[in-house]
Amino acid sequence: MTTTVPTTAALALGDDALVLSHRLGEWAGRAPVLEEEVALANIALDLLGQARVLLSLAGDEDELAYLREERAFRNLQLVEQPNGDFAHTIARQLFFSTYQHLLYARLAAGDGPFAPLAAKAVKEVAYHRDHAEQWTVRLGDGTEVSHERMQRACAALWRFTGEMFQPVEGLDVEEEKLRADWLESVGDVLRRATLTPPEGPQSGAWTAGAGRQGLHTEPFGRMLAEMQHLHRSHPGATW
């Protein structure tokens, strides 16, 4: 029996992984310490591997990555946000990897088309989440400057988190339970980091972002142009 892969969900999850992988790759040569350069590069490679599998379920992975226009991408607005300082990157990673770990754990426990990928990816994402949690606590409960920057980063990115809990066609998950578990997990990390959770997703009517519908923030267009430049400049080239 052949299992039909829901294309909408494959694109959404694949685009999340692809875009965040590229953002993390931008830290190459710029990370604050060498160890973090390696760690962020490894996380980026994990996400790229996930993206390749997911996009190949929806079509030709190279065409989907390099030849689609901005409005055709279905990633969350959260993952396309610029790296900012290191605190912004860590806050973005904490919010997304916590969501991704909870989501993949649910998908892995089922028998749907994403179960095999999720079963493998959930182990990778557990490391991504742990890495982000450790840095959040280290920065939040560190110096006055690091605490202020981490608090500011959380406040700036919090408004993009509501989109993670909007229904996606083809993903059989309970969005409200997913959101509740996410809030509990992230809230615990922020408290240990002596950070104050911003206001937002606690409200049932709170939503933000329309990346899943192809509406993206201004930084995404510039990032996409950079990501697609080589492929579009040399169409059909092989290595």
DRENDO-1510 file (C-alpha; in Angstrom, 1 decimal, always signed):
<recs>
REC; n; res; u; v; w
REC; 1; MET; +0.0; +0.0; +0.0 .
REC; 2; THR; +1.4; +3.4; -1.1 .
REC; 3; THR; +1.2; +6.2; +1.4 .
REC; 4; THR; +0.3; +9.6; -0.1 .
REC; 5; VAL; +2.6; +12.3; +1.1 .
REC; 6; PRO; +0.8; +15.6; +1.9 .
REC; 7; THR; +2.7; +18.1; -0.2 .
REC; 8; THR; +1.6; +21.1; +1.8 .
REC; 9; ALA; +3.1; +19.7; +5.0 .
REC; 10; ALA; +6.3; +18.5; +3.3 .
REC; 11; LEU; +6.9; +22.0; +1.9 .
REC; 12; ALA; +6.2; +23.7; +5.2 .
REC; 13; LEU; +8.5; +21.5; +7.2 .
REC; 14; GLY; +11.1; +21.4; +4.5 .
REC; 15; ASP; +11.2; +25.1; +4.0 .
REC; 16; ASP; +11.5; +25.7; +7.8 .
REC; 17; ALA; +14.6; +23.5; +7.9 .
REC; 18; LEU; +16.1; +24.9; +4.7 .
REC; 19; VAL; +15.7; +28.5; +5.6 .
REC; 20; LEU; +17.0; +28.1; +9.2 .
REC; 21; SER; +19.9; +26.0; +7.9 .
REC; 22; HIS; +20.9; +28.9; +5.6 .
REC; 23; ARG; +20.6; +31.5; +8.4 .
REC; 24; LEU; +22.8; +29.4; +10.7 .
REC; 25; GLY; +25.3; +28.9; +7.9 .
REC; 26; GLU; +25.7; +32.7; +7.8 .
REC; 27; TRP; +27.6; +32.4; +11.1 .
REC; 28; ALA; +30.5; +30.6; +9.3 .
REC; 29; GLY; +33.6; +32.6; +10.1 .
REC; 30; ARG; +31.7; +35.0; +12.4 .
REC; 31; ALA; +30.8; +32.9; +15.5 .
REC; 32; PRO; +32.0; +34.3; +18.8 .
REC; 33; VAL; +34.2; +31.3; +19.5 .
REC; 34; LEU; +35.5; +28.4; +17.3 .
REC; 35; GLU; +33.5; +25.8; +19.2 .
REC; 36; GLU; +30.3; +27.6; +18.4 .
REC; 37; GLU; +31.2; +27.9; +14.8 .
REC; 38; VAL; +31.4; +24.1; +14.6 .
REC; 39; ALA; +28.3; +23.6; +16.7 .
REC; 40; LEU; +26.2; +26.0; +14.6 .
REC; 41; ALA; +27.5; +24.5; +11.3 .
REC; 42; ASN; +26.6; +21.0; +12.5 .
REC; 43; ILE; +23.1; +22.1; +13.4 .
REC; 44; ALA; +22.8; +23.8; +10.0 .
REC; 45; LEU; +23.9; +20.5; +8.3 .
REC; 46; ASP; +21.3; +18.5; +10.3 .
REC; 47; LEU; +18.6; +20.9; +9.2 .
REC; 48; LEU; +19.8; +20.8; +5.6 .
REC; 49; GLY; +19.6; +17.0; +5.6 .
REC; 50; GLN; +16.0; +17.2; +6.9 .
REC; 51; ALA; +15.2; +19.8; +4.2 .
REC; 52; ARG; +16.5; +17.5; +1.4 .
REC; 53; VAL; +14.4; +14.6; +2.5 .
REC; 54; LEU; +11.2; +16.7; +3.0 .
REC; 55; LEU; +11.5; +18.7; -0.2 .
REC; 56; SER; +12.2; +15.5; -2.2 .
REC; 57; LEU; +8.8; +14.2; -1.0 .
REC; 58; ALA; +7.2; +17.2; -2.6 .
REC; 59; GLY; +9.2; +17.4; -5.9 .
REC; 60; ASP; +12.7; +18.1; -7.1 .
REC; 61; GLU; +14.7; +19.3; -4.1 .
REC; 62; ASP; +17.0; +21.6; -6.1 .
REC; 63; GLU; +14.3; +23.2; -8.1 .
REC; 64; LEU; +12.2; +23.8; -5.0 .
REC; 65; ALA; +15.1; +25.3; -3.1 .
REC; 66; TYR; +16.7; +27.4; -5.9 .
REC; 67; LEU; +14.0; +28.2; -8.4 .
REC; 68; ARG; +10.9; +29.1; -6.5 .
REC; 69; GLU; +9.9; +32.7; -6.0 .
REC; 70; GLU; +9.5; +34.2; -2.5 .
REC; 71; ARG; +5.7; +33.8; -2.4 .
REC; 72; ALA; +6.0; +30.1; -3.0 .
REC; 73; PHE; +8.0; +29.4; +0.2 .
REC; 74; ARG; +5.9; +28.1; +3.1 .
REC; 75; ASN; +8.4; +28.5; +6.0 .
REC; 76; LEU; +7.6; +30.1; +9.3 .
REC; 77; GLN; +8.5; +33.8; +9.5 .
REC; 78; LEU; +10.4; +33.0; +12.7 .
REC; 79; VAL; +13.1; +31.0; +10.9 .
REC; 80; GLU; +13.8; +33.7; +8.3 .
REC; 81; GLN; +14.6; +36.4; +10.8 .
REC; 82; PRO; +18.1; +37.8; +10.6 .
REC; 83; ASN; +20.7; +36.3; +13.0 .
REC; 84; GLY; +21.2; +39.6; +14.8 .
REC; 85; ASP; +23.6; +39.3; +17.7 .
REC; 86; PHE; +24.4; +35.9; +19.2 .
REC; 87; ALA; +21.5; +36.3; +21.7 .
REC; 88; HIS; +19.0; +36.7; +18.8 .
REC; 89; THR; +20.3; +33.5; +17.2 .
REC; 90; ILE; +20.0; +31.6; +20.4 .
REC; 91; ALA; +16.5; +32.9; +21.1 .
REC; 92; ARG; +15.3; +32.0; +17.6 .
REC; 93; GLN; +16.9; +28.5; +18.0 .
REC; 94; LEU; +15.3; +28.0; +21.4 .
REC; 95; PHE; +11.8; +28.8; +20.2 .
REC; 96; PHE; +12.1; +26.8; +16.9 .
REC; 97; SER; +14.0; +23.7; +18.1 .
REC; 98; THR; +11.6; +23.3; +21.1 .
REC; 99; TYR; +8.7; +23.4; +18.7 .
REC; 100; GLN; +10.4; +21.1; +16.2 .
REC; 101; HIS; +11.3; +18.6; +18.9 .
REC; 102; LEU; +7.8; +18.4; +20.2 .
REC; 103; LEU; +6.3; +18.1; +16.7 .
REC; 104; TYR; +8.7; +15.4; +15.5 .
REC; 105; ALA; +8.2; +13.4; +18.7 .
REC; 106; ARG; +4.5; +13.3; +17.9 .
REC; 107; LEU; +5.0; +12.5; +14.2 .
REC; 108; ALA; +7.5; +9.7; +15.1 .
REC; 109; ALA; +5.0; +8.1; +17.4 .
REC; 110; GLY; +2.5; +7.8; +14.6 .
REC; 111; ASP; +2.3; +5.8; +11.4 .
REC; 112; GLY; +2.0; +8.7; +9.0 .
REC; 113; PRO; +4.2; +9.5; +6.0 .
REC; 114; PHE; +6.6; +11.6; +8.1 .
REC; 115; ALA; +7.1; +9.0; +10.9 .
REC; 116; PRO; +10.4; +7.6; +9.5 .
REC; 117; LEU; +12.0; +11.0; +9.0 .
REC; 118; ALA; +10.7; +12.2; +12.4 .
REC; 119; ALA; +12.1; +9.2; +14.2 .
REC; 120; LYS; +15.6; +10.0; +13.0 .
REC; 121; ALA; +15.3; +13.8; +13.1 .
REC; 122; VAL; +13.9; +13.9; +16.6 .
REC; 123; LYS; +17.3; +12.7; +17.9 .
REC; 124; GLU; +19.1; +15.5; +16.1 .
REC; 125; VAL; +16.6; +18.1; +17.2 .
REC; 126; ALA; +17.0; +17.0; +20.8 .
REC; 127; TYR; +20.6; +18.2; +20.6 .
REC; 128; HIS; +19.6; +21.4; +18.9 .
REC; 129; ARG; +17.2; +22.2; +21.7 .
REC; 130; ASP; +19.7; +21.3; +24.4 .
REC; 131; HIS; +22.3; +23.5; +22.8 .
REC; 132; ALA; +19.9; +26.4; +22.7 .
REC; 133; GLU; +18.7; +25.8; +26.3 .
REC; 134; GLN; +22.2; +25.8; +27.7 .
REC; 135; TRP; +23.1; +29.0; +26.0 .
REC; 136; THR; +19.9; +30.7; +27.0 .
REC; 137; VAL; +20.5; +30.0; +30.6 .
REC; 138; ARG; +24.2; +30.9; +30.3 .
REC; 139; LEU; +23.4; +34.3; +28.7 .
REC; 140; GLY; +20.3; +35.0; +30.7 .
REC; 141; ASP; +21.8; +34.2; +34.1 .
REC; 142; GLY; +25.2; +35.7; +33.1 .
REC; 143; THR; +26.4; +39.3; +33.1 .
REC; 144; GLU; +24.1; +42.3; +33.2 .
REC; 145; VAL; +24.8; +42.9; +29.5 .
REC; 146; SER; +24.2; +39.3; +28.4 .
REC; 147; HIS; +21.0; +39.2; +30.4 .
REC; 148; GLU; +19.7; +42.4; +28.8 .
REC; 149; ARG; +20.6; +41.2; +25.3 .
REC; 150; MET; +18.9; +37.8; +25.9 .
REC; 151; GLN; +15.8; +39.5; +27.2 .
REC; 152; ARG; +15.7; +41.8; +24.3 .
REC; 153; ALA; +16.1; +39.0; +21.8 .
REC; 154; CYS; +13.2; +37.0; +23.4 .
REC; 155; ALA; +11.0; +40.0; +23.3 .
REC; 156; ALA; +11.8; +40.8; +19.6 .
REC; 157; LEU; +11.2; +37.2; +18.4 .
REC; 158; TRP; +8.3; +36.2; +20.6 .
REC; 159; ARG; +5.7; +37.7; +18.3 .
REC; 160; PHE; +6.6; +35.3; +15.5 .
REC; 161; THR; +6.0; +32.2; +17.6 .
REC; 162; GLY; +2.2; +32.1; +17.3 .
REC; 163; GLU; +2.4; +30.9; +13.7 .
REC; 164; MET; +4.0; +27.6; +14.8 .
REC; 165; PHE; +0.6; +26.6; +16.2 .
REC; 166; GLN; -1.6; +27.3; +13.2 .
REC; 167; PRO; -3.0; +24.2; +11.5 .
REC; 168; VAL; -1.0; +22.8; +8.5 .
REC; 169; GLU; -2.8; +20.6; +6.0 .
REC; 170; GLY; -1.3; +17.1; +6.3 .
REC; 171; LEU; +0.0; +17.4; +9.8 .
REC; 172; ASP; -2.1; +15.3; +12.2 .
REC; 173; VAL; -1.3; +17.0; +15.5 .
REC; 174; GLU; -3.3; +18.8; +18.2 .
REC; 175; GLU; -2.1; +22.4; +17.9 .
REC; 176; GLU; -3.5; +23.5; +21.2 .
REC; 177; LYS; -1.7; +20.7; +23.1 .
REC; 178; LEU; +1.5; +21.4; +21.1 .
REC; 179; ARG; +1.3; +25.1; +22.1 .
REC; 180; ALA; +0.7; +24.3; +25.7 .
REC; 181; ASP; +3.7; +21.9; +25.9 .
REC; 182; TRP; +5.8; +24.5; +24.1 .
REC; 183; LEU; +4.9; +27.3; +26.5 .
REC; 184; GLU; +5.6; +25.0; +29.4 .
REC; 185; SER; +9.0; +23.9; +28.1 .
REC; 186; VAL; +10.2; +27.4; +26.9 .
REC; 187; GLY; +8.8; +29.0; +30.1 .
REC; 188; ASP; +10.8; +26.7; +32.2 .
REC; 189; VAL; +14.0; +27.5; +30.3 .
REC; 190; LEU; +13.4; +31.2; +30.6 .
REC; 191; ARG; +12.7; +31.0; +34.3 .
REC; 192; ARG; +16.0; +29.1; +34.9 .
REC; 193; ALA; +17.7; +31.8; +32.8 .
REC; 194; THR; +16.1; +34.5; +35.1 .
REC; 195; LEU; +14.3; +35.9; +32.0 .
REC; 196; THR; +10.7; +37.1; +31.9 .
REC; 197; PRO; +8.5; +35.4; +29.3 .
REC; 198; PRO; +7.0; +38.1; +27.0 .
REC; 199; GLU; +3.3; +38.4; +26.5 .
REC; 200; GLY; +1.7; +36.8; +23.5 .
REC; 201; PRO; +0.8; +33.2; +22.8 .
REC; 202; GLN; -0.9; +32.8; +26.2 .
REC; 203; SER; -3.9; +34.5; +24.6 .
REC; 204; GLY; -6.0; +32.0; +22.6 .
REC; 205; ALA; -6.7; +34.7; +20.0 .
REC; 206; TRP; -3.0; +35.5; +19.6 .
REC; 207; THR; -1.6; +34.8; +16.1 .
REC; 208; ALA; +1.1; +36.3; +14.1 .
REC; 209; GLY; +2.9; +35.7; +10.8 .
REC; 210; ALA; +1.7; +34.4; +7.5 .
REC; 211; GLY; +4.8; +32.6; +6.2 .
REC; 212; ARG; +2.8; +29.4; +5.7 .
REC; 213; GLN; +0.7; +31.4; +3.3 .
REC; 214; GLY; +3.7; +32.7; +1.4 .
REC; 215; LEU; +3.8; +36.1; +3.0 .
REC; 216; HIS; +7.3; +36.9; +4.3 .
REC; 217; THR; +9.1; +39.6; +6.1 .
REC; 218; GLU; +11.5; +42.0; +4.3 .
REC; 219; PRO; +14.8; +40.2; +5.3 .
REC; 220; PHE; +13.6; +37.0; +3.6 .
REC; 221; GLY; +13.8; +38.5; +0.1 .
REC; 222; ARG; +17.4; +39.5; +0.6 .
REC; 223; MET; +18.3; +36.1; +2.1 .
REC; 224; LEU; +16.6; +34.2; -0.7 .
REC; 225; ALA; +18.4; +36.2; -3.4 .
REC; 226; GLU; +21.8; +35.3; -1.8 .
REC; 227; MET; +20.8; +31.7; -1.4 .
REC; 228; GLN; +19.6; +31.3; -5.0 .
REC; 229; HIS; +22.2; +33.5; -6.7 .
REC; 230; LEU; +24.7; +30.8; -7.8 .
REC; 231; HIS; +22.1; +28.3; -9.1 .
REC; 232; ARG; +20.3; +31.0; -11.0 .
REC; 233; SER; +23.5; +32.5; -12.4 .
REC; 234; HIS; +24.6; +29.1; -13.8 .
REC; 235; PRO; +21.4; +27.1; -14.7 .
REC; 236; GLY; +22.0; +23.5; -15.5 .
REC; 237; ALA; +25.6; +23.5; -14.2 .
REC; 238; THR; +27.0; +20.3; -12.7 .
REC; 239; TRP; +30.0; +19.8; -10.5 .
</recs>
